[in-house]
Amino acid sequence: FVICACGADTLGMPTDMPSMPLMPLMDKQEIPEADGKVSLPSFHIIGRWDPVRWWSSSLAELYRDTPGPKVLHYTNEGHELPMSLARDHEFRDKLKSFLMPFTVGD
């Protein structure tokens, strides 16, 4: 599984846009799936006020809904993961539900 927090789809970036440090632009040929979609369960954390949230939404679209869930959680924040997420019951419930199939035992 993968958890993406404020992730960015560099495949969807315009080719003339300079890449951000440590985020090289990727070529679609680097994605192994024939349709360019990733077959992994994914949990995406996106800030409603993030000025580049469309990159995160575009990244989420690169993941299939199967073989596992694709969960999107929107925070009421920008491009950050605030400590208040630890007290966000909706977030905790979504994350717990997402991780449940991957836990061993009780």
MOPAC internal coordinates of N, CA, C and O (Angstrom, degrees):
PM7 1SCF
backbone

  N    0.0000 0     0.00 0     0.00 0    0    0    0
  C    1.4489 1     0.00 0     0.00 0    1    0    0
  C    1.5195 1   108.94 1     0.00 0    2    1    0
  O    1.2310 1   121.59 1   -13.99 1    3    2    1
  N    1.3195 1   114.55 1   166.01 1    3    2    1
  C    1.4595 1   120.88 1   178.59 1    5    3    2
  C    1.5332 1   108.90 1  -136.80 1    6    5    3
  O    1.2310 1   120.99 1   -38.19 1    7    6    5
  N    1.3269 1   115.70 1   141.81 1    7    6    5
  C    1.4649 1   121.53 1   172.99 1    9    7    6
  C    1.5236 1   106.38 1  -119.09 1   10    9    7
  O    1.2310 1   120.96 1   -60.43 1   11   10    9
  N    1.3245 1   115.77 1   119.57 1   11   10    9
  C    1.4662 1   121.81 1  -179.06 1   13   11   10
  C    1.5181 1   109.28 1  -109.29 1   14   13   11
  O    1.2310 1   120.44 1   -58.70 1   15   14   13
  N    1.3154 1   116.77 1   121.30 1   15   14   13
  C    1.4617 1   121.77 1   177.94 1   17   15   14
  C    1.5211 1   108.04 1  -115.59 1   18   17   15
  O    1.2310 1   120.92 1   -64.87 1   19   18   17
  N    1.3189 1   115.85 1   115.13 1   19   18   17
  C    1.4698 1   121.25 1  -177.12 1   21   19   18
  C    1.5250 1   109.93 1    55.88 1   22   21   19
  O    1.2310 1   120.99 1  -142.53 1   23   22   21
  N    1.3389 1   115.71 1    37.47 1   23   22   21
  C    1.4572 1   121.46 1  -179.21 1   25   23   22
  C    1.5141 1   111.69 1   -68.87 1   26   25   23
  O    1.2310 1   120.72 1   -15.45 1   27   26   25
  N    1.3236 1   116.23 1   164.55 1   27   26   25
  C    1.4616 1   120.72 1  -178.86 1   29   27   26
  C    1.5146 1   110.49 1  -135.06 1   30   29   27
  O    1.2310 1   121.33 1   -44.46 1   31   30   29
  N    1.3233 1   115.06 1   135.54 1   31   30   29
  C    1.4598 1   122.23 1   175.43 1   33   31   30
  C    1.5154 1   108.03 1   -89.69 1   34   33   31
  O    1.2310 1   120.30 1   -79.58 1   35   34   33
  N    1.3339 1   117.03 1   100.42 1   35   34   33
  C    1.4572 1   118.69 1   179.57 1   37   35   34
  C    1.5174 1   111.63 1   -76.86 1   38   37   35
  O    1.2310 1   120.10 1   165.85 1   39   38   37
  N    1.3428 1   117.41 1   -14.15 1   39   38   37
  C    1.4670 1   119.69 1   176.27 1   41   39   38
  C    1.5182 1   111.00 1   -69.74 1   42   41   39
  O    1.2310 1   120.48 1   148.65 1   43   42   41
  N    1.3272 1   116.69 1   -31.35 1   43   42   41
  C    1.4445 1   120.84 1  -177.86 1   45   43   42
  C    1.5188 1   114.19 1   -88.62 1   46   45   43
  O    1.2310 1   120.47 1  -179.02 1   47   46   45
  N    1.3361 1   116.70 1     0.98 1   47   46   45
  C    1.4664 1   119.98 1  -179.42 1   49   47   46
  C    1.5196 1   109.60 1   -79.22 1   50   49   47
  O    1.2310 1   119.89 1   -36.92 1   51   50   49
  N    1.3230 1   117.81 1   143.08 1   51   50   49
  C    1.4639 1   119.97 1   174.91 1   53   51   50
  C    1.5204 1   109.88 1   -58.25 1   54   53   51
  O    1.2310 1   120.34 1   -38.34 1   55   54   53
  N    1.3295 1   116.96 1   141.66 1   55   54   53
  C    1.4663 1   120.56 1  -176.33 1   57   55   54
  C    1.5189 1   112.77 1   -66.67 1   58   57   55
  O    1.2310 1   119.75 1   158.72 1   59   58   57
  N    1.3360 1   118.08 1   -21.28 1   59   58   57
  C    1.4568 1   119.63 1   179.56 1   61   59   58
  C    1.5299 1   112.61 1   -89.57 1   62   61   59
  O    1.2310 1   120.54 1   179.70 1   63   62   61
  N    1.3454 1   116.57 1    -0.30 1   63   62   61
  C    1.4600 1   120.20 1   178.76 1   65   63   62
  C    1.5212 1   108.76 1   -83.48 1   66   65   63
  O    1.2310 1   119.95 1   -50.83 1   67   66   65
  N    1.3282 1   117.70 1   129.17 1   67   66   65
  C    1.4646 1   118.65 1   178.92 1   69   67   66
  C    1.5209 1   110.02 1   -65.24 1   70   69   67
  O    1.2310 1   120.75 1   -39.54 1   71   70   69
  N    1.3270 1   116.16 1   140.46 1   71   70   69
  C    1.4642 1   119.37 1   179.28 1   73   71   70
  C    1.5181 1   109.50 1   -75.16 1   74   73   71
  O    1.2310 1   121.52 1   -26.71 1   75   74   73
  N    1.3257 1   114.70 1   153.29 1   75   74   73
  C    1.4546 1   120.32 1   177.21 1   77   75   74
  C    1.5237 1   108.15 1   -80.13 1   78   77   75
  O    1.2310 1   119.27 1   -24.75 1   79   78   77
  N    1.3287 1   118.99 1   155.25 1   79   78   77
  C    1.4659 1   120.15 1   178.07 1   81   79   78
  C    1.5273 1   110.66 1   -54.05 1   82   81   79
  O    1.2310 1   120.50 1   -40.81 1   83   82   81
  N    1.2937 1   116.65 1   139.19 1   83   82   81
  C    1.4636 1   124.67 1   179.49 1   85   83   82
  C    1.5288 1   112.56 1    64.60 1   86   85   83
  O    1.2310 1   119.58 1  -166.32 1   87   86   85
  N    1.3374 1   118.41 1    13.68 1   87   86   85
  C    1.4589 1   121.38 1   177.63 1   89   87   86
  C    1.5334 1   108.33 1  -131.98 1   90   89   87
  O    1.2310 1   120.36 1  -105.23 1   91   90   89
  N    1.3388 1   116.92 1    74.77 1   91   90   89
  C    1.4580 1   118.30 1  -179.24 1   93   91   90
  C    1.5327 1   110.36 1   -67.86 1   94   93   91
  O    1.2310 1   120.93 1   -30.98 1   95   94   93
  N    1.3125 1   115.83 1   149.02 1   95   94   93
  C    1.4571 1   119.48 1   175.61 1   97   95   94
  C    1.5201 1   108.57 1   -69.15 1   98   97   95
  O    1.2310 1   120.60 1   -44.93 1   99   98   97
  N    1.3288 1   116.46 1   135.07 1   99   98   97
  C    1.4550 1   121.28 1  -179.38 1  101   99   98
  C    1.5216 1   109.95 1  -100.69 1  102  101   99
  O    1.2310 1   121.27 1   -22.41 1  103  102  101
  N    1.2908 1   115.17 1   157.59 1  103  102  101
  C    1.4543 1   122.46 1   175.19 1  105  103  102
  C    1.5241 1   107.06 1  -100.95 1  106  105  103
  O    1.2310 1   119.65 1   -39.54 1  107  106  105
  N    1.3287 1   118.28 1   140.46 1  107  106  105
  C    1.4638 1   121.08 1  -179.59 1  109  107  106
  C    1.5185 1   111.66 1   -56.01 1  110  109  107
  O    1.2310 1   119.82 1   155.27 1  111  110  109
  N    1.3208 1   117.96 1   -24.73 1  111  110  109
  C    1.4654 1   120.66 1   179.44 1  113  111  110
  C    1.5210 1   111.69 1   -67.81 1  114  113  111
  O    1.2310 1   119.69 1   163.97 1  115  114  113
  N    1.3348 1   118.21 1   -16.03 1  115  114  113
  C    1.4581 1   121.28 1   179.14 1  117  115  114
  C    1.5209 1   112.35 1   -80.01 1  118  117  115
  O    1.2310 1   119.80 1   169.18 1  119  118  117
  N    1.3430 1   117.98 1   -10.82 1  119  118  117
  C    1.4641 1   122.15 1   177.81 1  121  119  118
  C    1.5267 1   107.23 1   -87.04 1  122  121  119
  O    1.2310 1   119.69 1   -56.82 1  123  122  121
  N    1.3409 1   118.19 1   123.18 1  123  122  121
  C    1.4595 1   121.27 1  -172.79 1  125  123  122
  C    1.5243 1   115.68 1   -69.58 1  126  125  123
  O    1.2310 1   119.16 1   152.18 1  127  126  125
  N    1.3186 1   119.20 1   -27.82 1  127  126  125
  C    1.4556 1   121.20 1  -176.41 1  129  127  126
  C    1.5275 1   110.53 1   -75.22 1  130  129  127
  O    1.2310 1   120.73 1   -34.81 1  131  130  129
  N    1.3211 1   116.21 1   145.19 1  131  130  129
  C    1.4624 1   121.42 1  -177.03 1  133  131  130
  C    1.5236 1   112.28 1   -60.43 1  134  133  131
  O    1.2310 1   120.37 1   144.12 1  135  134  133
  N    1.3295 1   116.90 1   -35.88 1  135  134  133
  C    1.4681 1   119.48 1  -178.02 1  137  135  134
  C    1.5311 1   112.08 1   -95.66 1  138  137  135
  O    1.2310 1   120.24 1  -174.00 1  139  138  137
  N    1.3272 1   117.15 1     6.00 1  139  138  137
  C    1.4602 1   120.44 1   178.40 1  141  139  138
  C    1.5154 1   114.22 1    80.13 1  142  141  139
  O    1.2310 1   119.68 1  -174.83 1  143  142  141
  N    1.3466 1   118.21 1     5.17 1  143  142  141
  C    1.4704 1   121.72 1  -179.36 1  145  143  142
  C    1.5281 1   109.53 1   -98.10 1  146  145  143
  O    1.2310 1   120.87 1   -33.75 1  147  146  145
  N    1.3065 1   115.93 1   146.25 1  147  146  145
  C    1.4609 1   122.48 1  -179.07 1  149  147  146
  C    1.5248 1   109.17 1   -94.79 1  150  149  147
  O    1.2310 1   120.73 1   -47.90 1  151  150  149
  N    1.3262 1   116.21 1   132.10 1  151  150  149
  C    1.4718 1   121.86 1  -178.38 1  153  151  150
  C    1.5232 1   110.94 1   -97.82 1  154  153  151
  O    1.2310 1   120.56 1  -112.02 1  155  154  153
  N    1.3140 1   116.53 1    67.98 1  155  154  153
  C    1.4573 1   122.33 1   176.53 1  157  155  154
  C    1.5211 1   108.58 1  -138.47 1  158  157  155
  O    1.2310 1   119.97 1   -36.92 1  159  158  157
  N    1.3255 1   117.66 1   143.08 1  159  158  157
  C    1.4638 1   118.84 1   171.01 1  161  159  158
  C    1.5358 1   108.35 1   -60.00 1  162  161  159
  O    1.2310 1   120.38 1   -41.39 1  163  162  161
  N    1.3216 1   116.88 1   138.61 1  163  162  161
  C    1.4666 1   118.71 1  -175.46 1  165  163  162
  C    1.5251 1   112.02 1  -139.76 1  166  165  163
  O    1.2310 1   121.75 1   -33.67 1  167  166  165
  N    1.3184 1   114.25 1   146.33 1  167  166  165
  C    1.4600 1   123.37 1   178.35 1  169  167  166
  C    1.5184 1   106.40 1  -126.81 1  170  169  167
  O    1.2310 1   120.41 1   -61.53 1  171  170  169
  N    1.3290 1   116.82 1   118.47 1  171  170  169
  C    1.4581 1   122.04 1  -174.18 1  173  171  170
  C    1.5295 1   110.21 1  -113.97 1  174  173  171
  O    1.2310 1   120.78 1   -54.77 1  175  174  173
  N    1.3246 1   116.11 1   125.23 1  175  174  173
  C    1.4628 1   122.16 1   178.31 1  177  175  174
  C    1.5282 1   107.15 1  -107.77 1  178  177  175
  O    1.2310 1   120.87 1   -62.19 1  179  178  177
  N    1.3385 1   115.94 1   117.81 1  179  178  177
  C    1.4578 1   121.64 1  -173.70 1  181  179  178
  C    1.5284 1   108.85 1  -128.29 1  182  181  179
  O    1.2310 1   120.76 1   -47.83 1  183  182  181
  N    1.3205 1   116.15 1   132.17 1  183  182  181
  C    1.4638 1   120.74 1   177.52 1  185  183  182
  C    1.5219 1   111.08 1   -82.82 1  186  185  183
  O    1.2310 1   120.48 1   -52.40 1  187  186  185
  N    1.3231 1   116.69 1   127.60 1  187  186  185
  C    1.4708 1   120.22 1   178.66 1  189  187  186
  C    1.5296 1   112.52 1   -59.10 1  190  189  187
  O    1.2310 1   120.25 1   149.92 1  191  190  189
  N    1.3219 1   117.12 1   -30.08 1  191  190  189
  C    1.4552 1   121.71 1  -176.81 1  193  191  190
  C    1.5229 1   112.12 1  -104.05 1  194  193  191
  O    1.2310 1   120.17 1  -168.46 1  195  194  193
  N    1.3185 1   117.28 1    11.54 1  195  194  193
  C    1.4671 1   121.61 1   177.74 1  197  195  194
  C    1.5332 1   108.70 1   -68.88 1  198  197  195
  O    1.2310 1   119.78 1   -56.98 1  199  198  197
  N    1.3281 1   118.03 1   123.02 1  199  198  197
  C    1.4660 1   119.30 1  -178.06 1  201  199  198
  C    1.5298 1   113.49 1   -65.60 1  202  201  199
  O    1.2310 1   119.69 1   164.20 1  203  202  201
  N    1.3282 1   118.20 1   -15.80 1  203  202  201
  C    1.4676 1   121.02 1   177.41 1  205  203  202
  C    1.5322 1   110.93 1  -118.45 1  206  205  203
  O    1.2310 1   120.83 1  -148.51 1  207  206  205
  N    1.3448 1   116.01 1    31.49 1  207  206  205
  C    1.4683 1   119.60 1  -177.34 1  209  207  206
  C    1.5263 1   112.50 1   -62.51 1  210  209  207
  O    1.2310 1   120.01 1   155.74 1  211  210  209
  N    1.3139 1   117.58 1   -24.26 1  211  210  209
  C    1.4614 1   118.90 1   178.85 1  213  211  210
  C    1.5195 1   111.09 1   -63.75 1  214  213  211
  O    1.2310 1   119.58 1   151.53 1  215  214  213
  N    1.3650 1   118.41 1   -28.47 1  215  214  213
  C    1.4627 1   120.37 1   174.29 1  217  215  214
  C    1.5220 1   110.05 1   -64.52 1  218  217  215
  O    1.2310 1   120.39 1   138.80 1  219  218  217
  N    1.3354 1   116.87 1   -41.20 1  219  218  217
  C    1.4653 1   120.90 1   179.79 1  221  219  218
  C    1.5244 1   110.94 1   -67.68 1  222  221  219
  O    1.2310 1   120.26 1   138.37 1  223  222  221
  N    1.3226 1   117.10 1   -41.63 1  223  222  221
  C    1.4669 1   120.67 1   178.00 1  225  223  222
  C    1.5181 1   110.51 1   -64.71 1  226  225  223
  O    1.2310 1   120.55 1   139.82 1  227  226  225
  N    1.3152 1   116.55 1   -40.18 1  227  226  225
  C    1.4618 1   121.11 1   177.93 1  229  227  226
  C    1.5317 1   110.79 1   -64.77 1  230  229  227
  O    1.2310 1   120.34 1   141.45 1  231  230  229
  N    1.3287 1   116.96 1   -38.55 1  231  230  229
  C    1.4664 1   121.13 1   176.75 1  233  231  230
  C    1.5309 1   110.30 1   -62.11 1  234  233  231
  O    1.2310 1   120.24 1   136.35 1  235  234  233
  N    1.3216 1   117.14 1   -43.65 1  235  234  233
  C    1.4695 1   120.95 1   179.67 1  237  235  234
  C    1.5242 1   110.79 1   -59.53 1  238  237  235
  O    1.2310 1   120.15 1   146.03 1  239  238  237
  N    1.3208 1   117.32 1   -33.97 1  239  238  237
  C    1.4674 1   121.19 1   179.65 1  241  239  238
  C    1.5277 1   112.31 1   -68.09 1  242  241  239
  O    1.2310 1   120.30 1   162.55 1  243  242  241
  N    1.3376 1   117.02 1   -17.45 1  243  242  241
  C    1.4638 1   120.12 1   178.73 1  245  243  242
  C    1.5294 1   112.92 1   -77.98 1  246  245  243
  O    1.2310 1   120.25 1   171.04 1  247  246  245
  N    1.3325 1   117.12 1    -8.96 1  247  246  245
  C    1.4662 1   121.47 1  -179.13 1  249  247  246
  C    1.5167 1   110.04 1  -102.25 1  250  249  247
  O    1.2310 1   121.39 1   -40.24 1  251  250  249
  N    1.3335 1   114.94 1   139.76 1  251  250  249
  C    1.4657 1   120.52 1   175.62 1  253  251  250
  C    1.5257 1   109.74 1   -75.00 1  254  253  251
  O    1.2310 1   121.03 1   -21.25 1  255  254  253
  N    1.3274 1   115.63 1   158.75 1  255  254  253
  C    1.4721 1   120.89 1   174.45 1  257  255  254
  C    1.5239 1   110.97 1   -79.54 1  258  257  255
  O    1.2310 1   120.07 1   164.28 1  259  258  257
  N    1.3069 1   117.48 1   -15.72 1  259  258  257
  C    1.4570 1   122.53 1   177.87 1  261  259  258
  C    1.5214 1   108.05 1  -129.11 1  262  261  259
  O    1.2310 1   117.84 1   -29.00 1  263  262  261
  N    1.3108 1   121.72 1   151.00 1  263  262  261
  C    1.4455 1   129.72 1    20.22 1  265  263  262
  C    1.5123 1   113.92 1   -84.82 1  266  265  263
  O    1.2310 1   119.17 1   178.27 1  267  266  265
  N    1.2830 1   119.19 1    -1.73 1  267  266  265
  C    1.4616 1   121.33 1   178.20 1  269  267  266
  C    1.5079 1   108.60 1  -135.86 1  270  269  267
  O    1.2310 1   120.59 1     2.25 1  271  270  269
  N    1.2991 1   116.47 1  -177.75 1  271  270  269
  C    1.4685 1   118.23 1  -177.49 1  273  271  270
  C    1.5280 1   112.47 1   -72.85 1  274  273  271
  O    1.2310 1   121.63 1   -26.14 1  275  274  273
  N    1.3169 1   114.49 1   153.86 1  275  274  273
  C    1.4651 1   121.89 1   167.50 1  277  275  274
  C    1.5251 1   104.64 1  -116.61 1  278  277  275
  O    1.2310 1   120.58 1   -67.30 1  279  278  277
  N    1.3369 1   116.49 1   112.70 1  279  278  277
  C    1.4605 1   121.72 1  -175.49 1  281  279  278
  C    1.5251 1   108.59 1  -113.28 1  282  281  279
  O    1.2310 1   120.51 1   -48.52 1  283  282  281
  N    1.3264 1   116.62 1   131.48 1  283  282  281
  C    1.4610 1   121.97 1   174.28 1  285  283  282
  C    1.5200 1   108.36 1  -112.48 1  286  285  283
  O    1.2310 1   120.93 1   -48.75 1  287  286  285
  N    1.3226 1   115.84 1   131.25 1  287  286  285
  C    1.4629 1   120.09 1   175.57 1  289  287  286
  C    1.5189 1   107.69 1  -126.82 1  290  289  287
  O    1.2310 1   121.05 1   -56.93 1  291  290  289
  N    1.3286 1   115.60 1   123.07 1  291  290  289
  C    1.4583 1   121.41 1   179.27 1  293  291  290
  C    1.5263 1   109.35 1   -99.87 1  294  293  291
  O    1.2310 1   120.93 1   -55.64 1  295  294  293
  N    1.3306 1   115.83 1   124.36 1  295  294  293
  C    1.4577 1   120.26 1   175.62 1  297  295  294
  C    1.5260 1   108.21 1   -89.95 1  298  297  295
  O    1.2310 1   120.15 1   -15.84 1  299  298  297
  N    1.2975 1   117.31 1   164.16 1  299  298  297
  C    1.4585 1   121.88 1   177.00 1  301  299  298
  C    1.5268 1   108.78 1   -94.69 1  302  301  299
  O    1.2310 1   121.13 1  -137.45 1  303  302  301
  N    1.3289 1   115.44 1    42.55 1  303  302  301
  C    1.4642 1   123.01 1  -176.08 1  305  303  302
  C    1.5183 1   109.67 1  -129.40 1  306  305  303
  O    1.2310 1   121.30 1     6.50 1  307  306  305
  N    1.3236 1   115.13 1  -173.50 1  307  306  305
  C    1.4510 1   121.99 1   177.08 1  309  307  306
  C    1.5118 1   110.68 1   -99.87 1  310  309  307
  O    1.2310 1   120.51 1    47.30 1  311  310  309
  N    1.3269 1   116.63 1  -132.70 1  311  310  309
  C    1.4594 1   122.25 1  -177.72 1  313  311  310
  C    1.5275 1   109.53 1   -92.56 1  314  313  311
  O    1.2310 1   121.51 1  -115.41 1  315  314  313
  N    1.3382 1   114.71 1    64.59 1  315  314  313
  C    1.4663 1   120.53 1  -179.62 1  317  315  314
  C    1.5246 1   109.60 1  -158.01 1  318  317  315
  O    1.2310 1   121.25 1   -16.65 1  319  318  317
  N    1.3196 1   115.22 1   163.35 1  319  318  317
  C    1.4598 1   122.09 1   174.20 1  321  319  318
  C    1.5212 1   107.39 1  -115.84 1  322  321  319
  O    1.2310 1   120.24 1   -84.99 1  323  322  321
  N    1.3190 1   117.14 1    95.01 1  323  322  321
  C    1.4651 1   119.97 1  -176.47 1  325  323  322
  C    1.5294 1   111.81 1   -74.52 1  326  325  323
  O    1.2310 1   120.60 1   -25.20 1  327  326  325
  N    1.3025 1   116.46 1   154.80 1  327  326  325
  C    1.4562 1   121.65 1   177.15 1  329  327  326
  C    1.5289 1   111.63 1   -61.82 1  330  329  327
  O    1.2310 1   120.28 1   158.66 1  331  330  329
  N    1.3341 1   117.07 1   -21.34 1  331  330  329
  C    1.4663 1   120.27 1   179.49 1  333  331  330
  C    1.5278 1   112.10 1   -63.57 1  334  333  331
  O    1.2310 1   119.74 1   163.17 1  335  334  333
  N    1.3425 1   118.09 1   -16.83 1  335  334  333
  C    1.4684 1   119.91 1   176.00 1  337  335  334
  C    1.5275 1   111.41 1   -59.78 1  338  337  335
  O    1.2310 1   120.32 1   148.83 1  339  338  337
  N    1.3211 1   116.99 1   -31.17 1  339  338  337
  C    1.4621 1   121.09 1   179.47 1  341  339  338
  C    1.5268 1   111.82 1   -63.66 1  342  341  339
  O    1.2310 1   120.43 1   156.87 1  343  342  341
  N    1.3406 1   116.79 1   -23.13 1  343  342  341
  C    1.4623 1   121.27 1   179.70 1  345  343  342
  C    1.5301 1   112.75 1  -103.86 1  346  345  343
  O    1.2310 1   120.75 1  -178.72 1  347  346  345
  N    1.3257 1   116.17 1     1.28 1  347  346  345
  C    1.4628 1   121.90 1  -179.02 1  349  347  346
  C    1.5311 1   108.80 1   -82.89 1  350  349  347
  O    1.2310 1   120.39 1   -75.80 1  351  350  349
  N    1.3251 1   116.87 1   104.20 1  351  350  349
  C    1.4701 1   121.32 1  -174.47 1  353  351  350
  C    1.5284 1   112.11 1   -63.98 1  354  353  351
  O    1.2310 1   119.88 1   141.71 1  355  354  353
  N    1.3104 1   117.83 1   -38.29 1  355  354  353
  C    1.4650 1   120.06 1   178.37 1  357  355  354
  C    1.5260 1   110.07 1   -62.00 1  358  357  355
  O    1.2310 1   120.17 1   134.51 1  359  358  357
  N    1.3338 1   117.29 1   -45.49 1  359  358  357
  C    1.4606 1   121.90 1   178.20 1  361  359  358
  C    1.5236 1   110.95 1   -61.53 1  362  361  359
  O    1.2310 1   120.52 1   131.84 1  363  362  361
  N    1.3246 1   116.61 1   -48.16 1  363  362  361
  C    1.4674 1   120.46 1  -179.03 1  365  363  362
  C    1.5239 1   111.44 1   -61.16 1  366  365  363
  O    1.2310 1   119.92 1   138.77 1  367  366  365
  N    1.3295 1   117.75 1   -41.23 1  367  366  365
  C    1.4683 1   120.77 1   179.10 1  369  367  366
  C    1.5257 1   111.53 1   -65.30 1  370  369  367
  O    1.2310 1   120.44 1   136.74 1  371  370  369
  N    1.3271 1   116.76 1   -43.26 1  371  370  369
  C    1.4688 1   120.45 1   178.48 1  373  371  370
  C    1.5254 1   110.76 1   -62.96 1  374  373  371
  O    1.2310 1   120.63 1   135.18 1  375  374  373
  N    1.3317 1   116.41 1   -44.82 1  375  374  373
  C    1.4617 1   120.41 1  -178.61 1  377  375  374
  C    1.5247 1   111.29 1   -66.04 1  378  377  375
  O    1.2310 1   120.59 1   137.16 1  379  378  377
  N    1.3276 1   116.48 1   -42.84 1  379  378  377
  C    1.4717 1   120.85 1   178.97 1  381  379  378
  C    1.5298 1   110.22 1   -61.68 1  382  381  379
  O    1.2310 1   120.52 1   135.74 1  383  382  381
  N    1.3214 1   116.60 1   -44.26 1  383  382  381
  C    1.4603 1   121.09 1   178.85 1  385  383  382
  C    1.5315 1   111.23 1   -63.54 1  386  385  383
  O    1.2310 1   120.72 1   139.61 1  387  386  385
  N    1.3234 1   116.23 1   -40.39 1  387  386  385
  C    1.4675 1   120.89 1   178.93 1  389  387  386
  C    1.5309 1   111.40 1   -63.99 1  390  389  387
  O    1.2310 1   120.58 1   136.66 1  391  390  389
  N    1.3407 1   116.50 1   -43.34 1  391  390  389
  C    1.4660 1   121.18 1  -175.83 1  393  391  390
  C    1.5277 1   113.71 1   -79.75 1  394  393  391
  O    1.2310 1   119.84 1   161.58 1  395  394  393
  N    1.3221 1   117.92 1   -18.42 1  395  394  393
  C    1.4628 1   122.12 1  -175.55 1  397  395  394
  C    1.5217 1   114.23 1   -49.85 1  398  397  395
  O    1.2310 1   118.75 1   133.10 1  399  398  397
  N    1.3397 1   119.99 1   -46.90 1  399  398  397
  C    1.4708 1   119.11 1  -179.02 1  401  399  398
  C    1.5252 1   114.21 1   -64.69 1  402  401  399
  O    1.2310 1   119.99 1   164.31 1  403  402  401
  N    1.3223 1   117.63 1   -15.69 1  403  402  401
  C    1.4632 1   121.49 1  -176.49 1  405  403  402
  C    1.5151 1   112.51 1   -99.29 1  406  405  403
  O    1.2310 1   119.80 1   178.34 1  407  406  405
  N    1.3157 1   117.99 1    -1.66 1  407  406  405
  C    1.4579 1   120.88 1  -179.48 1  409  407  406
  C    1.5280 1   109.96 1   -86.40 1  410  409  407
  O    1.2310 1   121.13 1   -28.10 1  411  410  409
  N    1.3075 1   115.44 1   151.90 1  411  410  409
  C    1.4585 1   121.31 1  -179.81 1  413  411  410
  C    1.5193 1   107.80 1  -111.55 1  414  413  411
  O    1.2310 1   120.90 1   -54.53 1  415  414  413
  N    1.3271 1   115.89 1   125.47 1  415  414  413
  C    1.4658 1   120.50 1   179.56 1  417  415  414
  C    1.4998 1   112.45 1    69.33 1  418  417  415
  O    1.2310 1   120.64 1    16.08 1  419  418  417
  N    1.3087 1   116.39 1  -163.92 1  419  418  417
  C    1.4795 1   121.17 1  -179.77 1  421  419  418
  C    1.4892 1   108.52 1   -93.54 1  422  421  419
  O    1.2310 1   120.10 1   180.00 1  423  422  421

